[in-house]
């Protein structure tokens, strides 16, 4: 029996304030803080999935992807006693909106500076993504 495979897409959403960039983090029901993401549906590109999932999970409709930023992470998790291999394509996107309307899938949200977000995110992959996002701004 083969291992289940999942493909998802998500985004590091940021906005610009006088104090600098702030990143959107969502608190999931299990308690961890992470970025919006969801499963790629048949016929969707990863970028189309990212835009749909961000809208569904946050209510943000003003989402402008940053050209050239795309990072793929992979990990394994358990579901129904089976190990699932998950691959998530992350984009970096700007929103001028601040008001988030959470879906039923999340418990809370927060906009944080890079330094604050690095203290809050739960997973090492999320830390790596935040650092890569900030590095991409240095190269512009």
C-alpha positions as CSV (number, residue, x, y, z in Angstrom):
1,X,0.0,0.0,0.0
2,X,1.5,3.3,-1.0
3,X,1.9,6.3,1.3
4,X,-0.8,9.0,1.0
5,X,0.4,12.2,-0.8
6,X,-0.9,15.7,-0.3
7,X,-0.2,18.9,-2.2
8,X,-1.0,22.2,-0.8
9,X,-0.2,25.9,-1.4
10,X,-0.1,28.9,1.0
11,X,1.3,32.3,1.5
12,X,3.3,34.5,3.8
13,X,1.0,37.5,3.7
14,X,2.5,40.8,4.8
15,X,1.5,44.4,4.9
16,X,3.5,47.5,5.1
17,X,3.3,49.9,8.1
18,X,5.3,52.9,9.1
19,X,7.1,50.6,11.5
20,X,7.9,48.1,8.7
21,X,6.5,44.8,7.3
22,X,4.1,42.8,9.4
23,X,3.3,39.1,8.7
24,X,-0.1,37.4,9.1
25,X,-0.1,34.3,11.3
26,X,-3.1,32.1,12.0
27,X,-3.7,30.0,15.1
28,X,-4.9,26.5,14.1
29,X,-7.2,24.4,16.3
30,X,-4.3,22.2,17.4
31,X,-2.7,25.4,18.9
32,X,0.1,26.0,16.5
33,X,0.7,29.3,14.6
34,X,1.4,29.2,10.9
35,X,0.6,30.7,7.6
36,X,-2.6,30.3,5.6
37,X,-2.6,27.2,3.3
38,X,-4.7,24.5,1.9
39,X,-5.0,21.6,-0.5
40,X,-4.6,22.1,-4.2
41,X,-7.8,21.2,-6.0
42,X,-8.0,19.5,-9.4
43,X,-7.3,21.9,-12.2
44,X,-5.7,24.6,-9.9
45,X,-2.2,25.9,-10.1
46,X,-0.4,26.4,-6.7
47,X,-0.8,30.2,-7.1
48,X,-4.5,29.9,-7.8
49,X,-4.8,27.6,-4.7
50,X,-2.9,30.1,-2.6
51,X,-5.2,33.0,-3.6
52,X,-8.3,30.9,-3.0
53,X,-7.1,29.6,0.4
54,X,-6.1,33.0,1.6
55,X,-9.5,34.4,0.7
56,X,-11.3,31.5,2.3
57,X,-9.3,31.4,5.5
58,X,-8.8,35.2,6.1
59,X,-11.3,37.1,4.0
60,X,-8.4,39.0,2.4
61,X,-9.1,39.7,-1.3
62,X,-6.4,42.2,-2.0
63,X,-3.5,39.8,-2.4
64,X,-0.5,40.7,-4.6
65,X,2.1,38.0,-5.0
66,X,5.7,39.1,-5.0
67,X,7.2,38.0,-8.3
68,X,10.0,35.3,-8.0
69,X,9.3,34.1,-4.5
70,X,8.2,30.5,-4.4
71,X,9.4,28.0,-1.8
72,X,8.5,24.3,-1.5
73,X,8.6,22.6,1.9
74,X,7.9,18.9,2.6
75,X,7.1,17.1,5.7
76,X,5.3,14.0,7.0
77,X,2.4,13.8,9.4
78,X,0.0,11.1,10.8
79,X,-3.6,10.8,9.7
80,X,-5.8,7.9,10.7
81,X,-2.7,6.0,11.7
82,X,-1.0,6.4,8.4
83,X,2.0,8.5,7.5
84,X,1.2,11.2,4.9
85,X,3.8,13.0,2.8
86,X,2.8,16.6,2.3
87,X,4.4,19.1,-0.1
88,X,3.4,22.8,0.3
89,X,4.3,25.5,-2.1
90,X,4.5,28.9,-0.4
91,X,4.3,32.3,-2.0
92,X,5.0,35.7,-0.6
93,X,2.2,38.2,-1.1
94,X,1.3,41.7,0.0
95,X,-2.1,42.9,1.2
96,X,-3.1,46.4,1.9
97,X,-6.0,45.1,4.0
98,X,-5.6,44.5,7.8
99,X,-9.1,43.3,8.8
100,X,-9.1,39.5,8.8
101,X,-12.3,37.5,8.9
102,X,-11.3,34.0,10.1
103,X,-12.9,30.9,8.7
104,X,-14.0,28.1,11.0
105,X,-10.6,26.4,10.4
106,X,-8.8,28.9,12.7
107,X,-9.0,30.2,16.2
108,X,-7.1,33.5,16.1
109,X,-4.8,35.7,14.0
110,X,-2.1,38.3,14.5
111,X,0.0,40.6,12.4
112,X,3.6,40.6,13.6
113,X,7.0,42.0,12.7
114,X,9.5,39.5,11.4
115,X,11.2,39.4,14.8
116,X,7.9,38.8,16.7
117,X,6.7,36.3,14.1
118,X,10.0,34.3,14.5
119,X,9.2,33.9,18.2
120,X,5.6,32.8,17.6
121,X,5.7,30.4,14.6
122,X,5.6,26.8,15.7
123,X,7.5,24.9,13.1
124,X,11.1,25.1,11.8
125,X,9.9,25.3,8.2
126,X,7.9,28.4,9.1
127,X,11.0,30.0,10.6
128,X,12.9,29.2,7.4
129,X,10.2,30.7,5.2
130,X,10.2,33.9,7.2
131,X,13.9,34.2,6.9
132,X,13.7,33.5,3.1
133,X,11.0,36.2,2.7
134,X,13.1,38.8,4.5
135,X,16.2,37.8,2.5
136,X,14.2,38.3,-0.7
137,X,13.6,42.0,0.2
138,X,17.3,42.5,0.7
139,X,17.8,41.4,-2.9
140,X,15.4,43.9,-4.4
